[in-house]
Amino acid sequence: MSTMTPVALEKRPKRNKRGTGARRDMSPAARRRSLTGWAFLIPAAALIGIMMFWPMFQALLLSFQTGRGSALDWADPLLFNYERMLNDDIFRLTLTNTLLYLVIQVPIMLISALVLANILNNPRLRWKGFWRTAIFVPAAISLVSYSLVFRTIFATDGLVNDMLLAVHLIDSPINWLGNTDTARLVIILGLLWRWTGFNVIFYLAALQNIDPTTLEAAKMDGAGPIRTFFSVTIPQMKPMILLTVIMSTNGTIQMFDESYNLTRGGPANTTMTMSHYLFDVSFQNNPNFGYGAALSYVILIIVAVLAAIQMKVGDKRD
Amino acid sequence: MTDVATKLEKSPTRTTARWRGVPKYVFLSIVALLSIGPLYFMVVSATNTTQDVLASKMIPGGNLIANWQSLTEFQDVGSAMYHSVLNAVVTTVLALVVCSIAGYGFEVYHSPNKDRLMWVLMLAMMIPFAATMIPLFQACSLTRDSSTRPGPWCSPRLRRRC
């Protein structure tokens, strides 16, 4: 005599005037509850729809138009802007620069952040608050401020050259911002300086969630600290590592402030990023919003493809 | 006999153990110095004259008042501060209200369709600002007169805060 039998007999899906979907089987009270739940989401969904999805759609339409300023007209071959981009040398240079920053800076930053978080996670470390604050403070500085400070520090008569000359590491001042390679190095150093602390916080949070019994088990099995780090700690931090990789990639591809304020595009556009080029095309000189919109769509596609690749790789190894 | 043996075992490890943590602290000190160095230079430079900054002087000077006066003389600092504070406060308050309502709706009135909507909204966070910048600029230039700012609702921070 199971009590489930009467309920099972009543559970026939019917098509009634309430329509189809999950709401048709509900009582009026339950349906009202479900609609109330949807009502809570309307402000956020409406804001995101109006401020993000609608402009994105408009940008797609814009990318098929050309013209100066507000005199926009449909492009003759519809993909004219994209064809122009394929032959654009400056665009190719900015793409190279951005990918270079991504490939060099992100791995170094994340590995340093992992190592630092692991060191800071030791419960017997003294003055922990001071170390954490010191490492996180650069992340609280505005992008424009730190770009200008780094520009001053790495000037030909700036702090870095003075210090290197004082310890006799170099004979004459290095023109950091005047050569392509050193200018890119300065930008990468700036990015490392600023964003490592930010990622240390994320990894510290992930480390707090690691089960200490797994670490004890590893120690009892005779694993040294390095072996424990690679075989026990890192696999348990995989979701957070994936999150920081996606966030860092996203941020580095859209980078604008450092390129604009630190080097202003660098010696002959050799440190310019894609977003900086987009800003130049759209708002400086002769504004061409159609071409700018096409550029922004290429940035969007690159971000989306890289994020999809990273999510696939991250999930496969689970 | 065993007490003496264990005591003899313990004493060398105790002195080496005291120095075992030192490389860690040295490394952390270097990292902290590199992190705070530029900021310290920035603060100290604010109190120095231009020649001192170019000479990389690391000791605070007495030029703070003069620097502040030349700053306020050439830039409208008050207006800039007001706009920054307005932006920060309004977007934070709006984000708190909108996002906590939405979070409440997603969690307490949970359903599979709401999960799908949440994934769509999370996807919106990944859209680079560059992709939406130009249409937003066009929209905001329609809704403002020549003297005021476009308004905090156009700010990307409102969207990123959620």
Interface residues (C-beta under 8 A of the other chain):
Chain A: A22 R33 S34 T36 G37 W38 A39 F40 L41 P43 A44 A45 L47 I48 M51 M52 F53 W54 P55 M56 Q58 A59 L62 L116 I119 L120 N122 L125 F130 W131 A134 I135 V137 P138 I141 S145 Y146 V149 F150 T152 I153 D157 G158 L159 D162 M163 W193 G197 N250 I253 Q254 F256 M274 S275 L278 S282 F289 G292 A293 L295 S296 Y297 I299 L300 V303 A304 A307
Chain B: K24 F27 L28 V31 A32 L34 S35 I36 P38 L39 F41 M42 S45 V53 L54 A55 S56 V97 V98 C99 I101 A102 Y104 G105 F106 V108 Y109 S111 P112 N113 K114 L117 L121 A124 M126 I127 P128 F129 A130 A131 T132 M133 I134 P135 L136 F137 Q138 A139 W153 C154 L158 R159 C162
